[in-house]
Amino acid sequence: MSRLSRRTFLARSLASSAAVAGAGLWSRTALAQSGDVLRVTHFGGPYQALDALVGKKFTDGKVAFDQDQPALIFSKWQAQPTNPPYDIGLMVRPFTIRAFAAGLVTPLTAAEVPGIGRLVPGALAPDNAGAALAVDSLDIMYDRSAVSAPITSWLDLWRPEFKGKLTLPAMPLGGAITYLLVSVARAMGGDENKIDDAITKFKDLKGNVRSFYKDPNLATQMLERGEVVVAPQYSARIGQLMKRAPKIARGIPKEGVPAIPYDFVIAKGSKQQAMAKKFVNFVLTPGVQADVCSNILLTPAITGVSLPEDVRKLIVADSSKLFAPNEPLMLTKQAGWLERWQREIES
């Protein structure tokens, strides 16, 4: 993924799921012998459920899922633009944008994929390059039994009571750092164009930080063990932790949380264009969205999705709490921001 954090997570998932990937490759070969197959990727881990939740329910063709990460999908599409190994790639937004800029993507149209008209703000990629399967975000997780009051703002991270009990992301989690900087900048009245004040404010917070985590799993483990009481974390991971640990709460800041869409992107060189568009449209139906978001604990990408109350308590159920970061602008600035984070805050 463009966000280094996701690269690390997905690379580890890939390594730990070699057997599953091999099985997926075998099934794709077997299906190919019996007719046309739509080749689609997922991230691994909990996303393997997409085969049962989406692939096997799609009636307009056969679907074979393979695990791969966006950086590699992008490279493979570049290497084989007229014969891509995947018809649809599950991408993070920065790679959706890059793939479109490289001429590797079939843009979506409302005529061919009417479901894009139901997408929540930010779920449709720039230039209609892809449509979100669902939306993750960066939120704040905390131990409700160990804080004086609920967390309601990004600026609550600076509360004195959290001294020595706070953990923040470190490189190579570039995505988490980038979204965190933008979120705090917005809380201070800035945005992607005005980040300096946020960096200065984080420099003042260094003394309160117990540690900087290089793996999202570590932040979860530290909170669960009581080593820290608060940490920024990806929404789906917070939901999974809340599910097994009732003392953990999600503090959705009043300033909003950054939407992180996971896009289905159609390869321009795919020979299955019609089927691919039907598949993306199928994903953007209420029933499929409810199944996916109830299992992976993400925010639905479309409006009008009915979810059980026990699921709604574990996710950001209200999409109005999300804000869509200016991803194209962030791509041009991220390297400089991360260099400053390492030099001025993490070191």
C-alpha positions as CSV (number, residue, x, y, z in Angstrom):
1,M,0.0,0.0,0.0
2,S,1.1,3.6,-0.5
3,R,0.7,4.0,3.2
4,L,3.7,2.1,4.5
5,S,1.7,0.9,7.5
6,R,-0.5,-1.1,5.2
7,R,2.4,-2.4,3.2
8,T,3.8,-3.9,6.4
9,F,0.5,-5.4,7.6
10,L,-0.3,-6.9,4.2
11,A,3.2,-8.2,3.6
12,R,3.0,-10.1,6.9
13,S,-0.5,-11.4,6.1
14,L,0.9,-12.6,2.7
15,A,3.8,-14.4,4.4
16,S,1.5,-16.1,7.0
17,S,-1.1,-17.1,4.4
18,A,1.1,-18.8,1.8
19,A,-1.0,-22.0,1.9
20,V,-4.2,-20.1,1.5
21,A,-2.8,-18.1,-1.5
22,G,-1.7,-21.4,-3.0
23,A,-5.1,-22.8,-2.7
24,G,-6.6,-19.7,-4.3
25,L,-4.2,-20.1,-7.2
26,W,-5.3,-23.7,-7.7
27,S,-8.9,-22.9,-7.6
28,R,-8.4,-20.1,-10.1
29,T,-6.7,-22.6,-12.5
30,A,-9.5,-25.1,-12.0
31,L,-12.2,-22.5,-12.7
32,A,-10.5,-21.3,-15.8
33,Q,-10.8,-24.7,-17.3
34,S,-14.6,-24.5,-17.0
35,G,-15.3,-21.0,-18.3
36,D,-14.5,-17.3,-17.8
37,V,-13.3,-16.3,-14.4
38,L,-13.2,-12.9,-12.7
39,R,-9.8,-12.7,-10.9
40,V,-10.1,-10.4,-7.8
41,T,-7.7,-9.7,-5.0
42,H,-8.1,-9.3,-1.2
43,F,-5.7,-8.3,1.6
44,G,-5.5,-11.6,3.4
45,G,-6.4,-12.1,7.1
46,P,-10.1,-11.3,7.7
47,Y,-10.5,-10.3,4.1
48,Q,-10.4,-14.0,3.1
49,A,-14.1,-13.9,4.1
50,L,-14.8,-12.0,0.9
51,D,-14.8,-15.3,-1.0
52,A,-17.8,-16.5,0.9
53,L,-19.5,-13.1,1.5
54,V,-19.2,-11.8,-2.0
55,G,-17.5,-14.2,-4.5
56,K,-19.7,-17.2,-4.0
57,K,-22.9,-15.0,-4.0
58,F,-22.1,-13.3,-7.3
59,T,-24.4,-14.9,-9.9
60,D,-23.2,-13.1,-13.0
61,G,-20.0,-15.1,-13.3
62,K,-17.3,-17.1,-11.5
63,V,-15.0,-15.3,-9.1
64,A,-11.6,-16.4,-8.0
65,F,-10.0,-14.5,-5.1
66,D,-6.2,-14.3,-4.6
67,Q,-4.3,-12.5,-1.9
68,D,-2.0,-9.7,-2.9
69,Q,-1.1,-6.3,-1.7
70,P,-1.7,-3.0,-3.6
71,A,2.0,-2.2,-4.2
72,L,2.5,-5.6,-5.9
73,I,-0.8,-5.4,-7.8
74,F,0.2,-2.0,-9.2
75,S,3.6,-3.4,-10.3
76,K,2.1,-6.4,-11.9
77,W,-0.4,-4.3,-13.8
78,Q,2.5,-2.1,-15.0
79,A,4.5,-5.1,-16.1
80,Q,1.5,-6.7,-18.0
81,P,-0.9,-3.9,-18.9
82,T,-2.6,-5.8,-21.7
83,N,-2.7,-9.1,-19.8
84,P,-3.0,-8.3,-16.1
85,P,-3.0,-11.2,-13.6
86,Y,-6.0,-9.7,-11.9
87,D,-9.2,-8.2,-13.4
88,I,-10.0,-6.3,-10.2
89,G,-7.5,-5.2,-7.5
90,L,-8.5,-4.3,-3.9
91,M,-6.4,-1.1,-3.4
92,V,-5.9,1.6,-0.8
93,R,-6.7,5.0,-2.2
94,P,-3.1,6.2,-2.9
95,F,-2.5,3.3,-5.2
96,T,-5.9,3.7,-6.8
97,I,-4.8,7.2,-7.7
98,R,-1.4,6.1,-8.9
99,A,-2.9,3.3,-11.1
100,F,-5.2,5.7,-12.7
101,A,-2.4,8.2,-13.4
102,A,-0.4,5.4,-15.0
103,G,-3.3,4.6,-17.4
104,L,-4.0,1.2,-15.9
105,V,-7.6,1.7,-14.7
106,T,-11.1,1.5,-16.3
107,P,-13.0,4.5,-14.8
108,L,-16.5,3.7,-13.5
109,T,-19.6,5.3,-14.9
110,A,-23.1,5.6,-13.4
111,A,-24.5,4.1,-16.6
112,E,-22.5,0.9,-16.2
113,V,-22.1,0.8,-12.4
114,P,-25.2,2.6,-11.0
115,G,-24.3,1.6,-7.5
116,I,-21.7,4.4,-7.4
117,G,-24.7,6.8,-7.0
118,R,-25.2,5.3,-3.5
119,L,-21.6,5.8,-2.3
120,V,-21.0,7.9,0.8
121,P,-18.8,11.0,0.4
122,G,-15.2,10.0,-0.3
123,A,-16.0,6.4,-1.2
124,L,-15.7,7.1,-4.9
125,A,-12.1,7.6,-6.0
126,P,-11.0,10.7,-7.9
127,D,-11.7,10.5,-11.6
128,N,-14.1,7.5,-10.8
129,A,-11.0,5.3,-10.7
130,G,-12.5,2.9,-8.2
131,A,-15.3,2.4,-5.7
132,A,-14.8,1.5,-2.0
133,L,-15.6,-2.0,-0.9
134,A,-16.0,-0.4,2.6
135,V,-14.4,2.4,4.6
136,D,-11.8,2.1,7.4
137,S,-10.6,5.1,9.4
138,L,-8.1,6.2,12.0
139,D,-9.7,6.6,15.4
140,I,-8.7,6.7,19.0
141,M,-9.0,3.7,21.2
142,Y,-8.8,3.9,25.0
143,D,-9.3,2.0,28.2
144,R,-12.6,3.4,29.6
145,S,-11.7,2.0,33.1
146,A,-8.5,4.1,33.2
147,V,-9.4,7.5,32.0
148,S,-11.1,10.4,33.8
149,A,-13.6,11.2,31.0
150,P,-14.5,9.9,27.5
151,I,-12.2,11.0,24.7
152,T,-14.1,13.3,22.3
153,S,-11.3,15.3,20.5
154,W,-8.0,14.6,18.8
155,L,-6.6,17.2,21.2
156,D,-7.5,15.0,24.2
157,L,-4.3,13.1,23.4
158,W,-2.6,16.0,25.2
159,R,-4.4,15.5,28.5
160,P,-1.8,15.4,31.3
161,E,-3.3,12.2,32.7
162,F,-2.0,10.3,29.7
163,K,1.7,11.1,30.4
164,G,3.6,7.8,30.1
165,K,0.4,6.0,29.1
166,L,0.2,7.0,25.4
167,T,1.6,5.2,22.4
168,L,1.9,6.8,18.9
169,P,2.7,5.3,15.5
170,A,6.3,5.2,14.2
171,M,7.8,4.4,10.8
172,P,7.2,2.3,8.8
173,L,3.6,3.1,9.6
174,G,3.6,6.0,7.3
175,G,-0.1,5.9,6.6
176,A,-1.1,6.1,10.3
177,I,1.3,9.0,10.8
178,T,0.0,10.9,7.8
179,Y,-3.7,10.5,8.8
180,L,-2.9,11.4,12.4
181,L,-1.1,14.6,11.3
182,V,-4.0,15.6,9.1
183,S,-6.6,14.9,11.8
184,V,-4.8,17.0,14.4
185,A,-4.2,19.7,11.9
186,R,-7.9,19.9,11.3
187,A,-8.6,19.9,15.0
188,M,-6.3,23.0,15.2
189,G,-8.1,24.8,12.4
190,G,-5.7,23.7,9.6
191,D,-5.8,21.1,6.9
192,E,-3.5,19.2,4.5
193,N,-2.1,22.6,3.4
194,K,-1.3,23.7,7.0
195,I,0.4,21.0,8.9
196,D,3.3,22.8,10.6
197,D,1.3,23.7,13.8
198,A,0.3,20.0,14.2
199,I,4.0,18.9,13.9
200,T,5.0,21.5,16.5
201,K,2.2,20.4,18.8
202,F,3.3,16.7,18.6
203,K,6.9,17.8,19.5
204,D,5.4,19.1,22.8
205,L,3.8,15.7,23.3
206,K,7.0,13.6,23.0
207,G,7.6,13.6,26.8
208,N,4.2,12.0,27.4
209,V,4.7,9.1,24.9
210,R,5.5,5.8,26.5
211,S,6.6,4.3,23.2
212,F,6.2,4.6,19.4
213,Y,4.7,1.4,17.8
214,K,5.9,0.1,14.5
215,D,3.1,-2.5,14.2
216,P,-0.6,-1.8,14.7
217,N,-0.8,-5.2,16.5
218,L,1.6,-3.9,19.1
219,A,-0.6,-0.9,19.9
220,T,-3.6,-3.2,20.4
221,Q,-1.6,-5.6,22.6
222,M,-0.2,-2.8,24.8
223,L,-3.7,-1.4,25.4
224,E,-5.1,-4.8,26.1
225,R,-2.3,-5.6,28.7
226,G,-2.8,-2.2,30.4
227,E,0.7,-0.9,29.4
228,V,-1.0,2.2,27.9
229,V,-4.5,3.6,28.2
230,V,-4.9,5.4,24.8
231,A,-3.6,5.1,21.2
232,P,-4.6,6.1,17.7
233,Q,-5.6,2.9,15.8
234,Y,-7.4,1.8,12.6
235,S,-11.1,1.5,13.1
236,A,-11.5,-2.2,12.1
237,R,-8.8,-3.1,14.6
238,I,-10.5,-1.1,17.3
239,G,-13.8,-2.9,16.6
240,Q,-12.2,-6.3,16.9
241,L,-10.6,-5.4,20.2
242,M,-13.8,-3.9,21.6
243,K,-15.6,-7.2,20.6
244,R,-13.4,-9.2,23.0
245,A,-12.5,-6.6,25.6
246,P,-15.5,-4.6,27.0
247,K,-13.2,-2.2,28.8
248,I,-12.0,-0.8,25.5
249,A,-13.9,2.2,23.9
250,R,-13.7,4.1,20.7
251,G,-13.4,7.9,21.0
252,I,-14.7,9.3,17.7
253,P,-13.3,12.8,17.8
254,K,-15.8,15.7,17.3
255,E,-13.5,17.0,14.6
256,G,-14.1,13.8,12.6
257,V,-12.0,10.8,11.6
258,P,-10.2,10.4,8.2
259,A,-12.0,8.0,5.9
260,I,-9.7,5.3,4.5
261,P,-11.5,3.6,1.6
262,Y,-10.5,0.2,0.3
263,D,-11.2,0.4,-3.4
264,F,-12.1,-2.2,-6.0
265,V,-10.3,-1.0,-9.1
266,I,-10.8,-2.6,-12.6
267,A,-7.7,-3.2,-14.6
268,K,-7.9,-1.4,-18.0
269,G,-6.3,-4.5,-19.7
270,S,-8.8,-6.9,-18.2
271,K,-10.7,-9.0,-20.8
272,Q,-13.6,-9.3,-18.4
273,Q,-14.8,-5.6,-18.4
274,A,-18.5,-6.3,-18.4
275,M,-18.3,-8.9,-15.6
276,A,-16.0,-6.7,-13.6
277,K,-18.4,-3.8,-13.7
278,K,-21.3,-6.1,-12.7
279,F,-19.2,-7.3,-9.8
280,V,-18.4,-3.8,-8.5
281,N,-22.0,-2.9,-8.7
282,F,-23.0,-6.1,-6.8
283,V,-20.6,-5.1,-4.0
284,L,-22.4,-1.8,-3.8
285,T,-25.7,-3.3,-2.8
286,P,-27.1,-3.1,0.8
287,G,-27.1,-6.8,1.4
288,V,-23.4,-7.3,0.4
289,Q,-22.4,-4.2,2.3
290,A,-24.1,-5.5,5.5
291,D,-22.4,-8.9,5.2
292,V,-18.9,-7.4,4.6
293,C,-19.1,-4.7,7.3
294,S,-20.6,-7.0,9.9
295,N,-17.8,-9.5,9.5
296,I,-14.7,-7.2,8.9
297,L,-16.2,-4.3,11.1
298,L,-15.8,-1.5,8.6
299,T,-18.1,1.4,7.7
300,P,-20.4,0.8,4.8
301,A,-19.4,2.4,1.5
302,I,-23.0,3.2,0.6
303,T,-26.0,4.8,2.2
304,G,-29.1,2.8,3.3
305,V,-27.3,-0.2,4.9
306,S,-29.1,-1.8,7.8
307,L,-26.8,-3.3,10.4
308,P,-27.5,-5.1,13.7
309,E,-27.1,-2.9,16.8
310,D,-24.3,-5.1,18.1
311,V,-22.3,-4.4,15.0
312,R,-23.1,-0.7,14.9
313,K,-21.6,-0.4,18.4
314,L,-18.3,-1.8,17.0
315,I,-17.9,0.5,14.0
316,V,-18.2,4.1,12.9
317,A,-21.8,3.6,11.9
318,D,-22.5,7.2,11.1
319,S,-20.6,8.1,7.9
320,S,-21.1,11.8,8.7
321,K,-18.3,11.4,11.3
322,L,-15.9,10.7,8.5
323,F,-14.0,13.3,6.5
324,A,-12.4,12.6,3.2
325,P,-8.7,13.7,3.2
326,N,-7.3,15.3,0.1
327,E,-5.4,12.2,-0.9
328,P,-3.9,13.6,-4.2
329,L,-2.4,16.5,-2.2
330,M,-1.2,14.2,0.6
331,L,0.7,12.1,-1.9
332,T,2.8,15.1,-2.9
333,K,3.5,16.0,0.7
334,Q,3.7,12.7,2.6
335,A,7.5,12.1,2.2
336,G,8.3,15.4,3.7
337,W,5.9,15.0,6.6
338,L,7.3,11.5,7.4
339,E,10.8,12.8,7.3
340,R,9.9,15.5,9.8
341,W,8.0,13.0,12.0
342,Q,11.0,10.8,12.3
343,R,13.5,13.6,12.9
344,E,11.5,15.9,15.1
345,I,9.0,13.6,17.0
346,E,9.9,9.9,16.8
347,S,13.6,10.3,17.4
